[in-house]
Structure formats: structure tokens, C-alpha cells
């Protein structure tokens, strides 16, 4: 079941993606790559700190030649 209201100061995967301007798959990729860490929730419904999502958004950059750069909306 999805959170109706995640704990204060945290975001679900979907909300974190909206806040960062990326797709939810990107949030999951950041976790896999160690750029973003979960702060709670369950394995299927993790939550992330708002500050951590903002820091991950600022930290991401292309790692391969020709890789696209996300542009701010």
C-alpha cells in the first residue's frame, strides 16, 4: 500500500522523482549507485529525506562521453 502521507521531511519514490525532476527509475538507480540512501519505509515502499534527494540531484553528472545531461525545467 502506498503512503497516504509519508513521514514529515521524507518523500516516497514517486514524490522524490517529482521533486528532483526525474523519473522514478532514476531515483531507484541513484539508490543502486549509492548516490541516494533510503531513510526508512519498507523494501517495496522506501522513503527518502528531502535534503538527501536535493543533494543527489545536485551531485549527478554525466559519467560517460555522450551521456545526456538532465536540464532544469
Predicted model as a PDB file, atoms N, CA, C, CB and O in Angstrom, pLDDT in the B-factor column:
MODEL        1                                                                  
ATOM      1  N   UNK A   1       0.828  -1.183   0.000  1.00 49.00           N  
ATOM      2  CA  UNK A   1       0.000   0.000   0.000  1.00 49.00           C  
ATOM      3  C   UNK A   1       0.875   1.248   0.000  1.00 49.00           C  
ATOM      4  CB  UNK A   1      -0.943  -0.003   1.205  1.00 49.00           C  
ATOM      5  O   UNK A   1       1.844   1.326   0.755  1.00 49.00           O  
ATOM      6  N   UNK A   2       0.546   2.206  -0.824  1.00 61.00           N  
ATOM      7  CA  UNK A   2       1.286   3.465  -0.912  1.00 61.00           C  
ATOM      8  C   UNK A   2       0.964   4.331   0.304  1.00 61.00           C  
ATOM      9  CB  UNK A   2       0.943   4.220  -2.229  1.00 61.00           C  
ATOM     10  O   UNK A   2      -0.142   4.267   0.840  1.00 61.00           O  
ATOM     11  N   UNK A   3       1.920   5.131   0.735  1.00 67.00           N  
ATOM     12  CA  UNK A   3       1.689   6.042   1.844  1.00 67.00           C  
ATOM     13  C   UNK A   3       0.648   7.082   1.461  1.00 67.00           C  
ATOM     14  CB  UNK A   3       2.995   6.722   2.270  1.00 67.00           C  
ATOM     15  O   UNK A   3       0.701   7.628   0.359  1.00 67.00           O  
ATOM     16  N   UNK A   4      -0.290   7.362   2.344  1.00 70.00           N  
ATOM     17  CA  UNK A   4      -1.206   8.472   2.129  1.00 70.00           C  
ATOM     18  C   UNK A   4      -0.443   9.758   2.430  1.00 70.00           C  
ATOM     19  CB  UNK A   4      -2.496   8.343   3.024  1.00 70.00           C  
ATOM     20  O   UNK A   4      -0.515  10.728   1.675  1.00 70.00           O  
ATOM     21  N   UNK A   5       0.286   9.752   3.539  1.00 74.00           N  
ATOM     22  CA  UNK A   5       1.148  10.862   3.918  1.00 74.00           C  
ATOM     23  C   UNK A   5       2.444  10.278   4.451  1.00 74.00           C  
ATOM     24  CB  UNK A   5       0.462  11.791   4.977  1.00 74.00           C  
ATOM     25  O   UNK A   5       2.458   9.712   5.544  1.00 74.00           O  
ATOM     26  N   UNK A   6       3.548  10.405   3.694  1.00 75.00           N  
ATOM     27  CA  UNK A   6       4.814   9.879   4.221  1.00 75.00           C  
ATOM     28  C   UNK A   6       5.225  10.657   5.470  1.00 75.00           C  
ATOM     29  CB  UNK A   6       5.932   9.955   3.145  1.00 75.00           C  
ATOM     30  O   UNK A   6       4.744  11.771   5.682  1.00 75.00           O  
ATOM     31  N   UNK A   7       6.094  10.100   6.291  1.00 80.00           N  
ATOM     32  CA  UNK A   7       6.541  10.817   7.487  1.00 80.00           C  
ATOM     33  C   UNK A   7       7.085  12.208   7.140  1.00 80.00           C  
ATOM     34  CB  UNK A   7       7.616  10.002   8.220  1.00 80.00           C  
ATOM     35  O   UNK A   7       7.641  12.409   6.061  1.00 80.00           O  
ATOM     36  N   UNK A   8       6.926  13.140   8.038  1.00 83.00           N  
ATOM     37  CA  UNK A   8       7.361  14.520   7.823  1.00 83.00           C  
ATOM     38  C   UNK A   8       8.841  14.577   7.451  1.00 83.00           C  
ATOM     39  CB  UNK A   8       7.100  15.363   9.078  1.00 83.00           C  
ATOM     40  O   UNK A   8       9.678  13.940   8.090  1.00 83.00           O  
ATOM     41  N   UNK A   9       9.148  15.346   6.411  1.00 87.00           N  
ATOM     42  CA  UNK A   9      10.532  15.515   5.965  1.00 87.00           C  
ATOM     43  C   UNK A   9      11.021  14.422   5.040  1.00 87.00           C  
ATOM     44  CB  UNK A   9      11.430  15.583   7.141  1.00 87.00           C  
ATOM     45  O   UNK A   9      12.199  14.388   4.686  1.00 87.00           O  
ATOM     46  N   UNK A  10      10.121  13.518   4.639  1.00 92.00           N  
ATOM     47  CA  UNK A  10      10.516  12.431   3.750  1.00 92.00           C  
ATOM     48  C   UNK A  10       9.632  12.410   2.509  1.00 92.00           C  
ATOM     49  CB  UNK A  10      10.442  11.081   4.481  1.00 92.00           C  
ATOM     50  O   UNK A  10       8.555  13.005   2.473  1.00 92.00           O  
ATOM     51  N   UNK A  11      10.121  11.710   1.499  1.00 93.00           N  
ATOM     52  CA  UNK A  11       9.405  11.588   0.232  1.00 93.00           C  
ATOM     53  C   UNK A  11       9.388  10.129  -0.204  1.00 93.00           C  
ATOM     54  CB  UNK A  11      10.054  12.477  -0.858  1.00 93.00           C  
ATOM     55  O   UNK A  11      10.352   9.396   0.018  1.00 93.00           O  
ATOM     56  N   UNK A  12       8.300   9.716  -0.819  1.00 93.00           N  
ATOM     57  CA  UNK A  12       8.253   8.392  -1.437  1.00 93.00           C  
ATOM     58  C   UNK A  12       9.063   8.461  -2.726  1.00 93.00           C  
ATOM     59  CB  UNK A  12       6.769   7.929  -1.715  1.00 93.00           C  
ATOM     60  O   UNK A  12       9.524   9.534  -3.115  1.00 93.00           O  
ATOM     61  N   UNK A  13       9.236   7.329  -3.382  1.00 94.00           N  
ATOM     62  CA  UNK A  13       9.978   7.300  -4.642  1.00 94.00           C  
ATOM     63  C   UNK A  13       9.323   8.212  -5.676  1.00 94.00           C  
ATOM     64  CB  UNK A  13      10.067   5.862  -5.182  1.00 94.00           C  
ATOM     65  O   UNK A  13      10.012   8.971  -6.358  1.00 94.00           O  
ATOM     66  N   UNK A  14       8.007   8.143  -5.796  1.00 93.00           N  
ATOM     67  CA  UNK A  14       7.291   8.976  -6.768  1.00 93.00           C  
ATOM     68  C   UNK A  14       7.442  10.458  -6.449  1.00 93.00           C  
ATOM     69  CB  UNK A  14       5.810   8.599  -6.801  1.00 93.00           C  
ATOM     70  O   UNK A  14       7.693  11.264  -7.345  1.00 93.00           O  
ATOM     71  N   UNK A  15       7.291  10.819  -5.184  1.00 93.00           N  
ATOM     72  CA  UNK A  15       7.419  12.222  -4.798  1.00 93.00           C  
ATOM     73  C   UNK A  15       8.859  12.719  -4.937  1.00 93.00           C  
ATOM     74  CB  UNK A  15       6.938  12.415  -3.362  1.00 93.00           C  
ATOM     75  O   UNK A  15       9.090  13.867  -5.316  1.00 93.00           O  
ATOM     76  N   UNK A  16       9.820  11.853  -4.630  1.00 94.00           N  
ATOM     77  CA  UNK A  16      11.225  12.221  -4.792  1.00 94.00           C  
ATOM     78  C   UNK A  16      11.536  12.489  -6.260  1.00 94.00           C  
ATOM     79  CB  UNK A  16      12.145  11.113  -4.243  1.00 94.00           C  
ATOM     80  O   UNK A  16      12.276  13.417  -6.586  1.00 94.00           O  
ATOM     81  N   UNK A  17      10.968  11.674  -7.140  1.00 95.00           N  
ATOM     82  CA  UNK A  17      11.174  11.869  -8.580  1.00 95.00           C  
ATOM     83  C   UNK A  17      10.585  13.200  -9.026  1.00 95.00           C  
ATOM     84  CB  UNK A  17      10.544  10.713  -9.383  1.00 95.00           C  
ATOM     85  O   UNK A  17      11.210  13.929  -9.795  1.00 95.00           O  
ATOM     86  N   UNK A  18       9.395  13.519  -8.552  1.00 94.00           N  
ATOM     87  CA  UNK A  18       8.786  14.812  -8.889  1.00 94.00           C  
ATOM     88  C   UNK A  18       9.637  15.970  -8.375  1.00 94.00           C  
ATOM     89  CB  UNK A  18       7.365  14.906  -8.306  1.00 94.00           C  
ATOM     90  O   UNK A  18       9.848  16.955  -9.082  1.00 94.00           O  
ATOM     91  N   UNK A  19      10.122  15.846  -7.147  1.00 93.00           N  
ATOM     92  CA  UNK A  19      10.926  16.915  -6.544  1.00 93.00           C  
ATOM     93  C   UNK A  19      12.246  17.120  -7.284  1.00 93.00           C  
ATOM     94  CB  UNK A  19      11.203  16.600  -5.077  1.00 93.00           C  
ATOM     95  O   UNK A  19      12.722  18.249  -7.405  1.00 93.00           O  
ATOM     96  N   UNK A  20      12.833  16.042  -7.775  1.00 92.00           N  
ATOM     97  CA  UNK A  20      14.120  16.128  -8.469  1.00 92.00           C  
ATOM     98  C   UNK A  20      13.973  16.371  -9.967  1.00 92.00           C  
ATOM     99  CB  UNK A  20      14.908  14.863  -8.243  1.00 92.00           C  
ATOM    100  O   UNK A  20      14.952  16.678 -10.647  1.00 92.00           O  
ATOM    101  N   UNK A  21      12.748  16.235 -10.484  1.00 91.00           N  
ATOM    102  CA  UNK A  21      12.540  16.438 -11.910  1.00 91.00           C  
ATOM    103  C   UNK A  21      13.047  15.286 -12.756  1.00 91.00           C  
ATOM    104  CB  UNK A  21      13.205  17.701 -12.343  1.00 91.00           C  
ATOM    105  O   UNK A  21      13.490  15.481 -13.888  1.00 91.00           O  
ATOM    106  N   UNK A  22      12.980  14.084 -12.201  1.00 93.00           N  
ATOM    107  CA  UNK A  22      13.442  12.890 -12.913  1.00 93.00           C  
ATOM    108  C   UNK A  22      12.355  11.816 -12.851  1.00 93.00           C  
ATOM    109  CB  UNK A  22      14.780  12.358 -12.305  1.00 93.00           C  
ATOM    110  O   UNK A  22      11.314  12.014 -12.226  1.00 93.00           O  
ATOM    111  N   UNK A  23      12.602  10.690 -13.495  1.00 94.00           N  
ATOM    112  CA  UNK A  23      11.681   9.561 -13.460  1.00 94.00           C  
ATOM    113  C   UNK A  23      11.934   8.729 -12.191  1.00 94.00           C  
ATOM    114  CB  UNK A  23      11.838   8.683 -14.739  1.00 94.00           C  
ATOM    115  O   UNK A  23      13.047   8.730 -11.664  1.00 94.00           O  
ATOM    116  N   UNK A  24      10.907   8.024 -11.701  1.00 95.00           N  
ATOM    117  CA  UNK A  24      11.115   7.158 -10.536  1.00 95.00           C  
ATOM    118  C   UNK A  24      12.235   6.133 -10.738  1.00 95.00           C  
ATOM    119  CB  UNK A  24       9.829   6.435 -10.205  1.00 95.00           C  
ATOM    120  O   UNK A  24      12.920   5.773  -9.781  1.00 95.00           O  
ATOM    121  N   UNK A  25      12.425   5.665 -11.960  1.00 94.00           N  
ATOM    122  CA  UNK A  25      13.513   4.722 -12.234  1.00 94.00           C  
ATOM    123  C   UNK A  25      14.875   5.352 -11.946  1.00 94.00           C  
ATOM    124  CB  UNK A  25      13.451   4.247 -13.692  1.00 94.00           C  
ATOM    125  O   UNK A  25      15.810   4.658 -11.545  1.00 94.00           O  
ATOM    126  N   UNK A  26      14.985   6.655 -12.148  1.00 93.00           N  
ATOM    127  CA  UNK A  26      16.239   7.352 -11.865  1.00 93.00           C  
ATOM    128  C   UNK A  26      16.504   7.369 -10.365  1.00 93.00           C  
ATOM    129  CB  UNK A  26      16.201   8.791 -12.419  1.00 93.00           C  
ATOM    130  O   UNK A  26      17.645   7.196  -9.937  1.00 93.00           O  
ATOM    131  N   UNK A  27      15.466   7.576  -9.567  1.00 95.00           N  
ATOM    132  CA  UNK A  27      15.626   7.544  -8.107  1.00 95.00           C  
ATOM    133  C   UNK A  27      16.126   6.169  -7.687  1.00 95.00           C  
ATOM    134  CB  UNK A  27      14.284   7.882  -7.386  1.00 95.00           C  
ATOM    135  O   UNK A  27      17.055   6.066  -6.886  1.00 95.00           O  
ATOM    136  N   UNK A  28      15.521   5.112  -8.220  1.00 94.00           N  
ATOM    137  CA  UNK A  28      15.964   3.758  -7.889  1.00 94.00           C  
ATOM    138  C   UNK A  28      17.397   3.519  -8.353  1.00 94.00           C  
ATOM    139  CB  UNK A  28      15.029   2.721  -8.518  1.00 94.00           C  
ATOM    140  O   UNK A  28      18.150   2.817  -7.679  1.00 94.00           O  
ATOM    141  N   UNK A  29      17.785   4.088  -9.489  1.00 93.00           N  
ATOM    142  CA  UNK A  29      19.158   3.962  -9.984  1.00 93.00           C  
ATOM    143  C   UNK A  29      20.133   4.690  -9.069  1.00 93.00           C  
ATOM    144  CB  UNK A  29      19.268   4.512 -11.413  1.00 93.00           C  
ATOM    145  O   UNK A  29      21.221   4.184  -8.791  1.00 93.00           O  
ATOM    146  N   UNK A  30      19.750   5.874  -8.599  1.00 93.00           N  
ATOM    147  CA  UNK A  30      20.613   6.609  -7.664  1.00 93.00           C  
ATOM    148  C   UNK A  30      20.846   5.794  -6.399  1.00 93.00           C  
ATOM    149  CB  UNK A  30      19.992   7.977  -7.308  1.00 93.00           C  
ATOM    150  O   UNK A  30      21.951   5.796  -5.858  1.00 93.00           O  
ATOM    151  N   UNK A  31      19.819   5.099  -5.922  1.00 93.00           N  
ATOM    152  CA  UNK A  31      19.978   4.249  -4.736  1.00 93.00           C  
ATOM    153  C   UNK A  31      20.942   3.107  -5.048  1.00 93.00           C  
ATOM    154  CB  UNK A  31      18.604   3.687  -4.265  1.00 93.00           C  
ATOM    155  O   UNK A  31      21.848   2.822  -4.264  1.00 93.00           O  
ATOM    156  N   UNK A  32      20.748   2.459  -6.186  1.00 92.00           N  
ATOM    157  CA  UNK A  32      21.611   1.347  -6.585  1.00 92.00           C  
ATOM    158  C   UNK A  32      23.063   1.785  -6.711  1.00 92.00           C  
ATOM    159  CB  UNK A  32      21.133   0.754  -7.905  1.00 92.00           C  
ATOM    160  O   UNK A  32      23.975   1.038  -6.358  1.00 92.00           O  
ATOM    161  N   UNK A  33      23.281   3.016  -7.222  1.00 89.00           N  
ATOM    162  CA  UNK A  33      24.638   3.531  -7.422  1.00 89.00           C  
ATOM    163  C   UNK A  33      25.228   4.181  -6.173  1.00 89.00           C  
ATOM    164  CB  UNK A  33      24.640   4.528  -8.547  1.00 89.00           C  
ATOM    165  O   UNK A  33      26.391   4.582  -6.180  1.00 89.00           O  
ATOM    166  N   UNK A  34      24.443   4.290  -5.104  1.00 91.00           N  
ATOM    167  CA  UNK A  34      24.942   4.847  -3.856  1.00 91.00           C  
ATOM    168  C   UNK A  34      24.893   6.358  -3.780  1.00 91.00           C  
ATOM    169  CB  UNK A  34      26.327   4.405  -3.645  1.00 91.00           C  
ATOM    170  O   UNK A  34      25.491   6.942  -2.877  1.00 91.00           O  
ATOM    171  N   UNK A  35      24.200   7.009  -4.698  1.00 91.00           N  
ATOM    172  CA  UNK A  35      24.088   8.471  -4.693  1.00 91.00           C  
ATOM    173  C   UNK A  35      23.033   8.918  -3.692  1.00 91.00           C  
ATOM    174  CB  UNK A  35      23.742   8.997  -6.101  1.00 91.00           C  
ATOM    175  O   UNK A  35      23.142   9.998  -3.111  1.00 91.00           O  
ATOM    176  N   UNK A  36      22.022   8.097  -3.491  1.00 94.00           N  
ATOM    177  CA  UNK A  36      20.909   8.400  -2.596  1.00 94.00           C  
ATOM    178  C   UNK A  36      20.695   7.206  -1.683  1.00 94.00           C  
ATOM    179  CB  UNK A  36      19.609   8.737  -3.394  1.00 94.00           C  
ATOM    180  O   UNK A  36      20.815   6.062  -2.122  1.00 94.00           O  
ATOM    181  N   UNK A  37      20.378   7.456  -0.415  1.00 94.00           N  
ATOM    182  CA  UNK A  37      20.126   6.365   0.521  1.00 94.00           C  
ATOM    183  C   UNK A  37      18.708   6.460   1.063  1.00 94.00           C  
ATOM    184  CB  UNK A  37      21.146   6.388   1.676  1.00 94.00           C  
ATOM    185  O   UNK A  37      18.153   7.547   1.226  1.00 94.00           O  
ATOM    186  N   UNK A  38      18.149   5.313   1.333  1.00 94.00           N  
ATOM    187  CA  UNK A  38      16.818   5.235   1.931  1.00 94.00           C  
ATOM    188  C   UNK A  38      16.918   5.579   3.408  1.00 94.00           C  
ATOM    189  CB  UNK A  38      16.196   3.825   1.734  1.00 94.00           C  
ATOM    190  O   UNK A  38      17.927   5.295   4.053  1.00 94.00           O  
ATOM    191  N   UNK A  39      15.867   6.190   3.939  1.00 92.00           N  
ATOM    192  CA  UNK A  39      15.897   6.510   5.364  1.00 92.00           C  
ATOM    193  C   UNK A  39      14.808   5.777   6.129  1.00 92.00           C  
ATOM    194  CB  UNK A  39      15.750   8.005   5.569  1.00 92.00           C  
ATOM    195  O   UNK A  39      14.596   6.042   7.312  1.00 92.00           O  
ATOM    196  N   UNK A  40      14.128   4.873   5.475  1.00 88.00           N  
ATOM    197  CA  UNK A  40      13.078   4.124   6.161  1.00 88.00           C  
ATOM    198  C   UNK A  40      12.094   3.541   5.181  1.00 88.00           C  
ATOM    199  CB  UNK A  40      12.352   5.007   7.153  1.00 88.00           C  
ATOM    200  O   UNK A  40      12.395   3.359   4.001  1.00 88.00           O  
ATOM    201  N   UNK A  41      10.912   3.251   5.688  1.00 87.00           N  
ATOM    202  CA  UNK A  41       9.898   2.626   4.865  1.00 87.00           C  
ATOM    203  C   UNK A  41      10.096   1.125   4.846  1.00 87.00           C  
ATOM    204  CB  UNK A  41       9.930   3.188   3.449  1.00 87.00           C  
ATOM    205  O   UNK A  41      10.674   0.548   5.766  1.00 87.00           O  
ATOM    206  N   UNK A  42       9.610   0.504   3.793  1.00 88.00           N  
ATOM    207  CA  UNK A  42       9.754  -0.939   3.629  1.00 88.00           C  
ATOM    208  C   UNK A  42      10.571  -1.183   2.369  1.00 88.00           C  
ATOM    209  CB  UNK A  42       8.358  -1.654   3.550  1.00 88.00           C  
ATOM    210  O   UNK A  42      10.788  -0.252   1.594  1.00 88.00           O  
ATOM    211  N   UNK A  43      11.030  -2.410   2.144  1.00 87.00           N  
ATOM    212  CA  UNK A  43      11.794  -2.670   0.920  1.00 87.00           C  
ATOM    213  C   UNK A  43      11.035  -2.305  -0.359  1.00 87.00           C  
ATOM    214  CB  UNK A  43      12.183  -4.126   0.870  1.00 87.00           C  
ATOM    215  O   UNK A  43      11.637  -1.848  -1.330  1.00 87.00           O  
ATOM    216  N   UNK A  44       9.712  -2.507  -0.358  1.00 89.00           N  
ATOM    217  CA  UNK A  44       8.932  -2.168  -1.549  1.00 89.00           C  
ATOM    218  C   UNK A  44       8.451  -0.723  -1.552  1.00 89.00           C  
ATOM    219  CB  UNK A  44       7.747  -3.088  -1.664  1.00 89.00           C  
ATOM    220  O   UNK A  44       8.103  -0.203  -2.612  1.00 89.00           O  
ATOM    221  N   UNK A  45       8.421  -0.068  -0.415  1.00 90.00           N  
ATOM    222  CA  UNK A  45       7.944   1.315  -0.306  1.00 90.00           C  
ATOM    223  C   UNK A  45       8.931   2.157   0.506  1.00 90.00           C  
ATOM    224  CB  UNK A  45       6.539   1.357   0.345  1.00 90.00           C  
ATOM    225  O   UNK A  45       8.619   2.573   1.622  1.00 90.00           O  
ATOM    226  N   UNK A  46      10.120   2.410  -0.051  1.00 93.00           N  
ATOM    227  CA  UNK A  46      11.116   3.185   0.696  1.00 93.00           C  
ATOM    228  C   UNK A  46      10.750   4.661   0.756  1.00 93.00           C  
ATOM    229  CB  UNK A  46      12.496   3.021   0.066  1.00 93.00           C  
ATOM    230  O   UNK A  46       9.965   5.156  -0.053  1.00 93.00           O  
ATOM    231  N   UNK A  47      11.329   5.350   1.722  1.00 94.00           N  
ATOM    232  CA  UNK A  47      11.200   6.798   1.802  1.00 94.00           C  
ATOM    233  C   UNK A  47      12.600   7.399   1.874  1.00 94.00           C  
ATOM    234  CB  UNK A  47      10.338   7.226   3.035  1.00 94.00           C  
ATOM    235  O   UNK A  47      13.551   6.754   2.315  1.00 94.00           O  
ATOM    236  N   UNK A  48      12.700   8.641   1.431  1.00 95.00           N  
ATOM    237  CA  UNK A  48      13.983   9.341   1.344  1.00 95.00           C  
ATOM    238  C   UNK A  48      13.851  10.704   1.996  1.00 95.00           C  
ATOM    239  CB  UNK A  48      14.448   9.482  -0.131  1.00 95.00           C  
ATOM    240  O   UNK A  48      12.782  11.313   1.943  1.00 95.00           O  
ATOM    241  N   UNK A  49      14.922  11.194   2.612  1.00 95.00           N  
ATOM    242  CA  UNK A  49      14.926  12.537   3.193  1.00 95.00           C  
ATOM    243  C   UNK A  49      14.945  13.570   2.067  1.00 95.00           C  
ATOM    244  CB  UNK A  49      16.150  12.733   4.145  1.00 95.00           C  
ATOM    245  O   UNK A  49      15.601  13.383   1.043  1.00 95.00           O  
ATOM    246  N   UNK A  50      14.213  14.659   2.280  1.00 94.00           N  
ATOM    247  CA  UNK A  50      14.137  15.725   1.272  1.00 94.00           C  
ATOM    248  C   UNK A  50      15.537  16.262   0.967  1.00 94.00           C  
ATOM    249  CB  UNK A  50      13.211  16.877   1.757  1.00 94.00           C  
ATOM    250  O   UNK A  50      15.893  16.438  -0.198  1.00 94.00           O  
ATOM    251  N   UNK A  51      16.323  16.520   1.995  1.00 94.00           N  
ATOM    252  CA  UNK A  51      17.673  17.066   1.794  1.00 94.00           C  
ATOM    253  C   UNK A  51      18.549  16.100   1.004  1.00 94.00           C  
ATOM    254  CB  UNK A  51      18.331  17.379   3.146  1.00 94.00           C  
ATOM    255  O   UNK A  51      19.356  16.532   0.181  1.00 94.00           O  
ATOM    256  N   UNK A  52      18.399  14.794   1.243  1.00 94.00           N  
ATOM    257  CA  UNK A  52      19.185  13.802   0.509  1.00 94.00           C  
ATOM    258  C   UNK A  52      18.813  13.782  -0.972  1.00 94.00           C  
ATOM    259  CB  UNK A  52      18.985  12.412   1.118  1.00 94.00           C  
ATOM    260  O   UNK A  52      19.682  13.628  -1.830  1.00 94.00           O  
ATOM    261  N   UNK A  53      17.525  13.937  -1.272  1.00 94.00           N  
ATOM    262  CA  UNK A  53      17.081  13.965  -2.674  1.00 94.00           C  
ATOM    263  C   UNK A  53      17.655  15.194  -3.369  1.00 94.00           C  
ATOM    264  CB  UNK A  53      15.527  13.965  -2.767  1.00 94.00           C  
ATOM    265  O   UNK A  53      18.114  15.107  -4.508  1.00 94.00           O  
ATOM    266  N   UNK A  54      17.631  16.337  -2.691  1.00 93.00           N  
ATOM    267  CA  UNK A  54      18.188  17.562  -3.277  1.00 93.00           C  
ATOM    268  C   UNK A  54      19.685  17.428  -3.495  1.00 93.00           C  
ATOM    269  CB  UNK A  54      17.895  18.770  -2.380  1.00 93.00           C  
ATOM    270  O   UNK A  54      20.202  17.877  -4.518  1.00 93.00           O  
ATOM    271  N   UNK A  55      20.389  16.819  -2.551  1.00 92.00           N  
ATOM    272  CA  UNK A  55      21.837  16.628  -2.688  1.00 92.00           C  
ATOM    273  C   UNK A  55      22.150  15.666  -3.828  1.00 92.00           C  
ATOM    274  CB  UNK A  55      22.441  16.104  -1.373  1.00 92.00           C  
ATOM    275  O   UNK A  55      23.104  15.883  -4.575  1.00 92.00           O  
ATOM    276  N   UNK A  56      21.358  14.605  -3.970  1.00 91.00           N  
ATOM    277  CA  UNK A  56      21.573  13.653  -5.059  1.00 91.00           C  
ATOM    278  C   UNK A  56      21.340  14.322  -6.400  1.00 91.00           C  
ATOM    279  CB  UNK A  56      20.653  12.434  -4.906  1.00 91.00           C  
ATOM    280  O   UNK A  56      22.075  14.070  -7.355  1.00 91.00           O  
ATOM    281  N   UNK A  57      20.342  15.159  -6.485  1.00 90.00           N  
ATOM    282  CA  UNK A  57      20.046  15.878  -7.737  1.00 90.00           C  
ATOM    283  C   UNK A  57      21.223  16.767  -8.114  1.00 90.00           C  
ATOM    284  CB  UNK A  57      18.749  16.730  -7.598  1.00 90.00           C  
ATOM    285  O   UNK A  57      21.596  16.842  -9.285  1.00 90.00           O  
ATOM    286  N   UNK A  58      21.804  17.436  -7.139  1.00 87.00           N  
ATOM    287  CA  UNK A  58      22.940  18.329  -7.400  1.00 87.00           C  
ATOM    288  C   UNK A  58      24.219  17.545  -7.713  1.00 87.00           C  
ATOM    289  CB  UNK A  58      23.177  19.247  -6.194  1.00 87.00           C  
ATOM    290  O   UNK A  58      25.091  18.048  -8.422  1.00 87.00           O  
ATOM    291  N   UNK A  59      24.336  16.330  -7.197  1.00 83.00           N  
ATOM    292  CA  UNK A  59      25.572  15.547  -7.358  1.00 83.00           C  
ATOM    293  C   UNK A  59      25.655  14.795  -8.671  1.00 83.00           C  
ATOM    294  CB  UNK A  59      25.700  14.571  -6.235  1.00 83.00           C  
ATOM    295  O   UNK A  59      26.749  14.426  -9.096  1.00 83.00           O  
ATOM    296  N   UNK A  60      24.530  14.559  -9.323  1.00 66.00           N  
ATOM    297  CA  UNK A  60      24.560  13.740 -10.529  1.00 66.00           C  
ATOM    298  C   UNK A  60      25.123  14.517 -11.703  1.00 66.00           C  
ATOM    299  CB  UNK A  60      23.166  13.229 -10.862  1.00 66.00           C  
ATOM    300  O   UNK A  60      24.813  15.691 -11.904  1.00 66.00           O  
ATOM    301  N   UNK A  61      25.950  13.840 -12.467  1.00 67.00           N  
ATOM    302  CA  UNK A  61      26.532  14.428 -13.673  1.00 67.00           C  
ATOM    303  C   UNK A  61      26.902  13.309 -14.628  1.00 67.00           C  
ATOM    304  CB  UNK A  61      27.777  15.304 -13.335  1.00 67.00           C  
ATOM    305  O   UNK A  61      27.021  12.159 -14.205  1.00 67.00           O  
ATOM    306  N   UNK A  62      27.085  13.611 -15.890  1.00 62.00           N  
ATOM    307  CA  UNK A  62      27.423  12.550 -16.849  1.00 62.00           C  
ATOM    308  C   UNK A  62      28.705  11.835 -16.459  1.00 62.00           C  
ATOM    309  CB  UNK A  62      27.562  13.126 -18.256  1.00 62.00           C  
ATOM    310  O   UNK A  62      29.658  12.452 -15.984  1.00 62.00           O  
ATOM    311  N   UNK A  63      28.714  10.522 -16.669  1.00 68.00           N  
ATOM    312  CA  UNK A  63      29.902   9.739 -16.332  1.00 68.00           C  
ATOM    313  C   UNK A  63      30.531   9.104 -17.563  1.00 68.00           C  
ATOM    314  CB  UNK A  63      29.550   8.661 -15.321  1.00 68.00           C  
ATOM    315  O   UNK A  63      31.616   8.528 -17.487  1.00 68.00           O  
ATOM    316  N   UNK A  64      29.838   9.212 -18.711  1.00 72.00           N  
ATOM    317  CA  UNK A  64      30.351   8.625 -19.937  1.00 72.00           C  
ATOM    318  C   UNK A  64      30.279   9.651 -21.058  1.00 72.00           C  
ATOM    319  CB  UNK A  64      29.564   7.350 -20.309  1.00 72.00           C  
ATOM    320  O   UNK A  64      29.389  10.502 -21.047  1.00 72.00           O  
ATOM    321  N   UNK A  65      31.187   9.597 -22.024  1.00 73.00           N  
ATOM    322  CA  UNK A  65      31.107  10.513 -23.160  1.00 73.00           C  
ATOM    323  C   UNK A  65      29.775  10.320 -23.899  1.00 73.00           C  
ATOM    324  CB  UNK A  65      32.305  10.291 -24.126  1.00 73.00           C  
ATOM    325  O   UNK A  65      29.353   9.191 -24.153  1.00 73.00           O  
ATOM    326  N   UNK A  66      29.139  11.408 -24.227  1.00 69.00           N  
ATOM    327  CA  UNK A  66      27.883  11.355 -24.970  1.00 69.00           C  
ATOM    328  C   UNK A  66      26.664  11.161 -24.114  1.00 69.00           C  
ATOM    329  CB  UNK A  66      27.940  10.275 -25.959  1.00 69.00           C  
ATOM    330  O   UNK A  66      25.549  11.166 -24.635  1.00 69.00           O  
ATOM    331  N   UNK A  67      26.833  10.986 -22.793  1.00 65.00           N  
ATOM    332  CA  UNK A  67      25.684  10.802 -21.923  1.00 65.00           C  
ATOM    333  C   UNK A  67      24.928  12.122 -21.791  1.00 65.00           C  
ATOM    334  CB  UNK A  67      26.124  10.279 -20.535  1.00 65.00           C  
ATOM    335  O   UNK A  67      25.537  13.187 -21.679  1.00 65.00           O  
ATOM    336  N   UNK A  68      23.618  12.046 -21.804  1.00 66.00           N  
ATOM    337  CA  UNK A  68      22.804  13.257 -21.720  1.00 66.00           C  
ATOM    338  C   UNK A  68      22.855  13.867 -20.333  1.00 66.00           C  
ATOM    339  CB  UNK A  68      21.366  12.954 -22.097  1.00 66.00           C  
ATOM    340  O   UNK A  68      22.985  13.162 -19.332  1.00 66.00           O  
ATOM    341  N   UNK A  69      22.750  15.168 -20.287  1.00 64.00           N  
ATOM    342  CA  UNK A  69      22.716  15.908 -19.038  1.00 64.00           C  
ATOM    343  C   UNK A  69      21.276  16.312 -18.784  1.00 64.00           C  
ATOM    344  CB  UNK A  69      23.660  17.155 -19.079  1.00 64.00           C  
ATOM    345  O   UNK A  69      20.622  16.863 -19.669  1.00 64.00           O  
ATOM    346  N   UNK A  70      20.772  16.045 -17.583  1.00 60.00           N  
ATOM    347  CA  UNK A  70      19.411  16.461 -17.245  1.00 60.00           C  
ATOM    348  C   UNK A  70      19.383  17.982 -17.131  1.00 60.00           C  
ATOM    349  CB  UNK A  70      18.925  15.791 -15.914  1.00 60.00           C  
ATOM    350  O   UNK A  70      20.257  18.589 -16.513  1.00 60.00           O  
ATOM    351  N   UNK A  71      18.379  18.577 -17.730  1.00 60.00           N  
ATOM    352  CA  UNK A  71      18.253  20.034 -17.682  1.00 60.00           C  
ATOM    353  C   UNK A  71      17.174  20.433 -16.711  1.00 60.00           C  
ATOM    354  CB  UNK A  71      17.952  20.605 -19.067  1.00 60.00           C  
ATOM    355  O   UNK A  71      16.143  19.769 -16.606  1.00 60.00           O  
ATOM    356  N   UNK A  72      17.407  21.519 -15.998  1.00 55.00           N  
ATOM    357  CA  UNK A  72      16.398  22.032 -15.067  1.00 55.00           C  
ATOM    358  C   UNK A  72      15.203  22.550 -15.839  1.00 55.00           C  
ATOM    359  CB  UNK A  72      16.984  23.146 -14.174  1.00 55.00           C  
ATOM    360  O   UNK A  72      15.349  23.184 -16.884  1.00 55.00           O  
ATOM    361  N   UNK A  73      14.033  22.278 -15.321  1.00 50.00           N  
ATOM    362  CA  UNK A  73      12.817  22.701 -16.018  1.00 50.00           C  
ATOM    363  C   UNK A  73      12.506  24.158 -15.779  1.00 50.00           C  
ATOM    364  CB  UNK A  73      11.643  21.858 -15.587  1.00 50.00           C  
ATOM    365  O   UNK A  73      11.513  24.670 -16.296  1.00 50.00           O  
TER     366      UNK A  73                                                      
ENDMDL                                                                          
END                                                                             
